[in-house]
Amino acid sequence: MSKVTICIPTFNSAESVTETIESLLEQTYKNIKIKVFDNASTDDTVKILKQYPQIQVYESLENMGAEANFTKCIQAAEGDYTAIFHADDIYDKDIIMNQVKELDLDRELVAVCTHATEIDHEGKKIGERFIPKEIKKNQYLDFNRLLSLACTYGNFITCPSVLIRTDILKNKIKKWDGENFKSSADLDLWLRLTEFGKIKFLLSALINYRVASVSTSFNMKRARTTRHDFFLVTDNYANQITTNAQKALAFLEVKDIALRRLNAMKQGILIDESGPVGVRWVIAGLTASLWHIKFLFKIMIINCTYRLYSITKSIR
């Protein structure tokens, strides 16, 4: 049986890590080693983890930052395949079995990701992660296809659902580039992976992805008033983006500005107005994909409301 290593970066994950570990210990695929890298938690995370003799726990004396801890996970990769899972999600008992099957059968694949269900703080299902309609027709992603779809829909690959060939991850990818891409370093990693082969997207929802108060990504979305780190990645690959994908990407910029404005109003502040705002950018986005239409009305309402808010605040 192929050997699988699961690396989990943690920081103050006491509320959710038990469910995560339990779901991994119940995997139907058994040739698995679980390593947890705690980033100087101040809660009971380490105490909880040490109750499980089946896993290896590595403690950091000082907080090195999330990105450095992810790189630590990459450096600790071993065996045939490695995954970097999160400490607040719950994994289907067959996720590793299904992913290993795909990687064992097809040497052209460098990684396998899966669809995901969304759950709240209590573990209750609240929806499903978005899947581009194009993926439902063709589950294989090379560099150009992944970049184009990302420009149209954003980063649609659920980060803690990816199982990767260890030799590629450890010897070719080598690091989680948070220094350049911050919270969107995962998208950069997926794109770098496709330089060595294809990624397959499994349509089965094999992970319960937590979008709740204990989720870092959830809290970032509610508070963010600056340009999304996603655009650091697209800026880096700008010369490889097709014309149609550029039009779709312009719409994502407008959508991002609307979200930033909404968060700014909630926080009672004004934000930097730089960026592609205007009807021509919305039209450009709509010419790329009808998927964008459902966001148009909300964006218009938010932008108009923000204009009134900024005028009022300036007068005061």
C-alpha positions as CSV (number, residue, x, y, z in Angstrom):
1,M,0.0,0.0,0.0
2,S,1.2,3.5,-0.8
3,K,2.3,5.4,2.3
4,V,0.4,8.6,3.0
5,T,1.6,11.4,5.3
6,I,-1.0,13.9,6.7
7,C,0.6,17.1,8.1
8,I,-1.6,19.5,10.1
9,P,-0.6,23.0,11.1
10,T,-2.3,24.2,14.3
11,F,-2.7,27.3,16.3
12,N,-5.3,27.7,19.1
13,S,-7.4,24.9,17.5
14,A,-8.7,23.4,20.8
15,E,-12.4,24.0,19.8
16,S,-12.2,21.9,16.6
17,V,-9.1,19.8,16.5
18,T,-10.6,16.7,18.2
19,E,-13.2,16.3,15.5
20,T,-10.4,16.6,12.9
21,I,-8.2,14.0,14.4
22,E,-11.0,11.6,15.1
23,S,-12.1,11.8,11.4
24,L,-8.5,11.0,10.3
25,L,-8.1,8.1,12.7
26,E,-11.2,6.6,11.3
27,Q,-10.0,6.5,7.7
28,T,-10.6,3.3,5.8
29,Y,-7.2,3.6,4.2
30,K,-4.7,2.6,7.0
31,N,-1.2,3.2,5.8
32,I,-1.2,6.8,7.1
33,K,1.1,8.8,9.3
34,I,-0.3,11.9,11.0
35,K,2.0,14.7,12.0
36,V,0.8,17.9,13.8
37,F,2.8,21.1,13.9
38,D,1.6,23.4,16.6
39,N,2.6,27.0,16.2
40,A,2.9,28.0,19.9
41,S,-0.8,27.7,20.8
42,T,-1.9,29.4,24.0
43,D,-5.0,27.3,24.5
44,D,-5.4,23.5,25.1
45,T,-4.5,22.4,21.6
46,V,-1.3,20.6,22.5
47,K,-2.9,19.0,25.6
48,I,-5.7,17.6,23.4
49,L,-3.3,16.4,20.7
50,K,-1.1,14.5,23.2
51,Q,-4.1,12.4,24.2
52,Y,-3.6,10.6,20.8
53,P,-0.6,8.3,20.8
54,Q,-1.2,7.4,17.2
55,I,-0.1,10.9,16.0
56,Q,3.2,12.8,16.1
57,V,3.1,16.2,17.7
58,Y,5.7,18.9,17.1
59,E,5.7,22.0,19.2
60,S,7.1,25.4,18.3
61,L,8.3,27.5,21.2
62,E,7.5,30.7,19.3
63,N,4.8,31.6,16.8
64,M,6.6,31.5,13.4
65,G,3.5,32.7,11.4
66,A,1.0,30.5,9.5
67,E,2.9,30.5,6.2
68,A,6.2,29.3,7.9
69,N,4.3,26.6,9.7
70,F,2.9,25.4,6.3
71,T,6.4,25.3,4.9
72,K,7.4,23.2,7.9
73,C,4.6,20.8,6.9
74,I,6.0,20.6,3.3
75,Q,9.5,19.9,4.6
76,A,8.1,17.1,6.8
77,A,6.5,15.3,3.9
78,E,7.4,11.6,3.4
79,G,6.1,8.5,1.8
80,D,4.4,8.4,-1.5
81,Y,1.7,11.0,-1.0
82,T,1.3,14.0,1.4
83,A,-1.6,16.2,2.4
84,I,-1.7,19.4,4.4
85,F,-5.0,19.3,6.2
86,H,-6.5,21.9,8.5
87,A,-7.3,21.6,12.1
88,D,-10.9,22.8,11.9
89,D,-12.4,20.5,9.2
90,I,-13.9,17.0,9.3
91,Y,-12.8,14.4,6.7
92,D,-14.9,11.7,5.2
93,K,-13.6,8.2,6.1
94,D,-13.0,7.4,2.4
95,I,-11.2,10.6,1.3
96,I,-7.7,9.1,1.5
97,M,-8.8,5.8,0.0
98,N,-10.3,7.6,-3.0
99,Q,-7.4,9.9,-3.6
100,V,-4.8,7.2,-3.3
101,K,-6.7,5.1,-5.9
102,E,-6.6,8.0,-8.4
103,L,-2.9,8.7,-7.9
104,D,-1.9,5.1,-8.0
105,L,-3.7,4.5,-11.3
106,D,-2.6,7.7,-13.1
107,R,1.1,8.7,-13.0
108,E,0.3,11.9,-14.9
109,L,-1.5,13.2,-11.9
110,V,0.5,15.3,-9.4
111,A,-2.4,15.8,-7.0
112,V,-6.1,15.0,-6.3
113,C,-8.5,17.5,-4.6
114,T,-12.2,17.0,-3.7
115,H,-15.5,18.7,-3.5
116,A,-16.5,19.9,0.0
117,T,-19.6,20.4,2.1
118,E,-19.7,23.6,4.3
119,I,-20.4,23.3,8.0
120,D,-20.9,25.8,10.8
121,H,-19.4,26.1,14.2
122,E,-21.5,23.2,15.5
123,G,-20.7,21.0,12.6
124,K,-24.1,21.5,11.0
125,K,-24.2,21.4,7.2
126,I,-25.0,24.9,5.8
127,G,-24.2,24.4,2.1
128,E,-21.6,23.2,-0.4
129,R,-18.5,24.7,-1.8
130,F,-18.8,26.1,-5.3
131,I,-17.7,24.0,-8.3
132,P,-17.3,25.6,-11.7
133,K,-19.6,24.1,-14.3
134,E,-16.6,23.4,-16.5
135,I,-15.2,21.1,-13.8
136,K,-18.3,19.0,-13.8
137,K,-17.7,18.2,-17.5
138,N,-13.9,17.8,-17.2
139,Q,-12.3,17.1,-13.9
140,Y,-8.7,17.4,-15.0
141,L,-6.7,20.7,-14.5
142,D,-3.5,21.7,-16.3
143,F,-1.8,25.1,-15.8
144,N,-3.7,27.1,-18.5
145,R,-7.1,25.7,-17.5
146,L,-6.6,26.2,-13.8
147,L,-5.4,29.8,-14.3
148,S,-8.3,30.6,-16.6
149,L,-10.9,29.1,-14.3
150,A,-9.4,30.9,-11.3
151,C,-9.6,34.2,-13.1
152,T,-13.3,33.5,-13.7
153,Y,-14.4,32.1,-10.4
154,G,-11.6,32.7,-7.9
155,N,-9.7,30.0,-6.1
156,F,-12.3,27.1,-6.2
157,I,-9.9,24.4,-4.9
158,T,-10.6,23.7,-1.2
159,C,-7.1,23.9,0.3
160,P,-7.4,21.1,2.9
161,S,-8.7,18.6,0.4
162,V,-5.6,18.1,-1.7
163,L,-3.3,15.0,-1.7
164,I,0.0,15.5,-3.5
165,R,2.8,13.3,-4.7
166,T,5.5,13.7,-2.0
167,D,8.5,13.9,-4.3
168,I,6.9,16.8,-6.2
169,L,5.8,18.6,-3.1
170,K,9.0,18.2,-1.1
171,N,11.6,18.4,-3.9
172,K,10.0,20.7,-6.5
173,I,7.5,22.9,-4.6
174,K,9.6,23.1,-1.5
175,K,7.9,26.0,0.3
176,W,4.6,27.6,1.0
177,D,5.2,31.1,-0.5
178,G,3.3,33.2,2.0
179,E,5.9,35.9,1.7
180,N,4.8,36.8,-1.8
181,F,1.2,35.6,-1.9
182,K,0.1,35.7,1.8
183,S,-3.2,34.0,2.4
184,S,-3.5,33.0,-1.3
185,A,-0.2,31.0,-1.3
186,D,-2.3,27.9,-1.8
187,L,-3.5,29.0,-5.3
188,D,0.1,29.7,-6.2
189,L,1.0,26.2,-5.0
190,W,-1.7,24.6,-7.2
191,L,-0.4,26.5,-10.2
192,R,3.2,25.5,-9.5
193,L,2.1,21.9,-9.2
194,T,0.6,21.9,-12.7
195,E,4.0,22.5,-14.1
196,F,4.7,18.8,-13.3
197,G,1.4,17.2,-14.2
198,K,-2.4,17.5,-13.8
199,I,-4.6,17.9,-10.8
200,K,-7.8,15.9,-10.7
201,F,-10.9,17.3,-9.0
202,L,-13.2,14.6,-7.4
203,L,-16.8,15.7,-7.5
204,S,-17.7,13.8,-4.3
205,A,-17.9,16.0,-1.2
206,L,-15.3,14.2,0.9
207,I,-14.5,17.0,3.4
208,N,-16.7,19.0,5.7
209,Y,-15.2,22.5,5.4
210,R,-15.8,24.7,8.4
211,V,-17.0,28.3,7.7
212,A,-17.6,29.6,11.3
213,S,-16.1,31.8,13.9
214,V,-13.3,29.3,14.5
215,S,-12.3,29.4,10.8
216,T,-9.4,31.8,9.9
217,S,-10.7,32.3,6.4
218,F,-14.2,33.1,7.6
219,N,-12.9,35.8,10.0
220,M,-10.6,37.3,7.3
221,K,-13.5,37.6,4.9
222,R,-15.7,39.5,7.4
223,A,-13.0,42.0,8.4
224,R,-10.9,42.5,5.2
225,T,-10.8,46.1,3.8
226,T,-7.7,45.7,1.6
227,R,-7.4,44.1,-1.8
228,H,-7.7,40.3,-1.7
229,D,-4.4,38.4,-1.7
230,F,-5.8,36.4,-4.6
231,F,-4.8,39.2,-6.9
232,L,-1.2,38.9,-5.9
233,V,-1.2,35.5,-7.6
234,T,-3.0,36.7,-10.7
235,D,-0.7,39.7,-10.9
236,N,2.3,37.3,-10.9
237,Y,0.9,35.3,-13.8
238,A,-0.6,38.3,-15.6
239,N,1.3,37.7,-18.9
240,Q,-0.1,34.2,-19.1
241,I,-3.7,35.1,-18.7
242,T,-5.9,35.1,-21.9
243,T,-8.0,38.0,-23.0
244,N,-11.3,36.4,-21.9
245,A,-9.9,35.5,-18.6
246,Q,-8.7,39.1,-18.1
247,K,-12.2,40.3,-18.6
248,A,-13.5,37.9,-16.0
249,L,-10.7,38.8,-13.6
250,A,-11.7,42.5,-13.9
251,F,-15.2,41.6,-12.6
252,L,-13.7,39.8,-9.7
253,E,-11.8,43.0,-8.9
254,V,-15.0,44.9,-8.8
255,K,-16.7,42.3,-6.7
256,D,-13.8,42.4,-4.3
257,I,-14.0,46.2,-4.0
258,A,-17.7,45.9,-3.2
259,L,-17.0,43.4,-0.3
260,R,-14.2,45.7,1.0
261,R,-16.6,48.6,1.0
262,L,-19.2,46.6,2.8
263,N,-16.7,45.7,5.5
264,A,-15.5,49.3,5.7
265,M,-19.0,50.6,6.4
266,K,-19.5,48.0,9.1
267,Q,-16.3,49.2,10.7
268,G,-17.1,52.8,10.3
269,I,-14.1,53.6,8.1
270,L,-13.2,54.7,4.5
271,I,-10.9,52.6,2.3
272,D,-8.5,53.2,-0.5
273,E,-10.4,53.8,-3.7
274,S,-7.7,52.4,-6.1
275,G,-8.8,49.6,-8.4
276,P,-11.0,49.0,-11.5
277,V,-14.4,50.4,-10.5
278,G,-16.9,51.3,-13.1
279,V,-19.7,50.1,-15.4
280,R,-17.2,49.2,-18.2
281,W,-15.5,46.7,-15.9
282,V,-18.8,45.1,-14.9
283,I,-19.7,44.8,-18.6
284,A,-16.3,43.3,-19.4
285,G,-16.8,40.7,-16.7
286,L,-20.3,39.8,-17.9
287,T,-19.0,39.2,-21.5
288,A,-16.8,36.5,-20.1
289,S,-19.4,34.5,-18.1
290,L,-23.1,34.7,-17.3
291,W,-22.1,33.3,-13.8
292,H,-21.3,36.9,-12.8
293,I,-24.8,38.2,-13.4
294,K,-26.0,37.1,-10.0
295,F,-23.5,39.4,-8.3
296,L,-24.3,42.4,-10.4
297,F,-27.2,43.8,-8.4
298,K,-25.6,43.3,-5.0
299,I,-22.4,45.0,-6.3
300,M,-24.4,48.0,-7.6
301,I,-26.3,48.4,-4.3
302,I,-23.2,48.2,-2.2
303,N,-21.3,50.7,-4.3
304,C,-24.2,53.2,-4.3
305,T,-24.6,52.8,-0.5
306,Y,-20.8,53.3,0.0
307,R,-20.8,56.4,-2.1
308,L,-23.5,58.0,0.1
309,Y,-21.7,56.7,3.2
310,S,-18.3,58.3,2.1
311,I,-20.0,61.6,1.3
312,T,-21.7,61.7,4.7
313,K,-18.5,60.8,6.5
314,S,-16.5,63.4,4.6
315,I,-19.0,66.1,5.5
316,R,-18.7,65.1,9.2
